[in-house]
Amino acid sequence: MSNKAHVQALVEKHANLEQIIAQELARPSPDQLKLTELKKRKLRIKEAITRLERGLLH
């Protein structure tokens, strides 16, 4: 998988996690532990995207 394709796959995962987080927040009583884990996963993906994009620019 090329770096561009990998970045695109990560962007899609990031967007999917964003939707899952929004759905959880919309619940009457969101699971805070689940939200914390989802947000950490989302951040790790964002960091991976940033690292890969920096590599593409150089």
N, C-alpha and C positions, 0 to 999 in steps of 0.2 A: 504494500500500500504506500503510495507516495505521501509526502508530508502534507500536500494540499488536501488530499483525500482524507488523511487522518485528521487534519484540522476540521474539515467539514463534518466528519463523523462526530467529533467531540462537540462541535457547535450544536449539532442536533441533539446529542445527549444532554447538553447544558439546557437547551430550550425545553426538552422533555422534563427535566428535573424542575425547572421553573414552573411548569404547569402542575406537576404533582404537588409542589409546595403550595401553590395558590389553592389547589383543591383542598389540601389539608387545612389551610388557614380558613377556608370557607366553612368548615365544619363547626357545629355549635361548640364543641369542646375539642380543639386540636390537640393531638398528641405531641407534647413538647419534645420528648425524647426522639421521636421520629423526625420532627422538624429539624432538630439539631443535626441529626445524622444526614438528612437530605441536604441541608445547607453546607455541611462540610464536604460532601461529595461534589456538590455544585462548585464550591471554591477550588477543590483539587482539579476539577476539569478545566475551570477557567485558567488556573495557573499553568496547566499543561498546554492549553491553547496559546497562551502568551509565550511560553518557551518555544513552541514550534514556530510561531509566527516570527519571533526574533531570528530563528535559524533560517527562515525563508528569506529574510531581508538581507542577510549577510552572505 
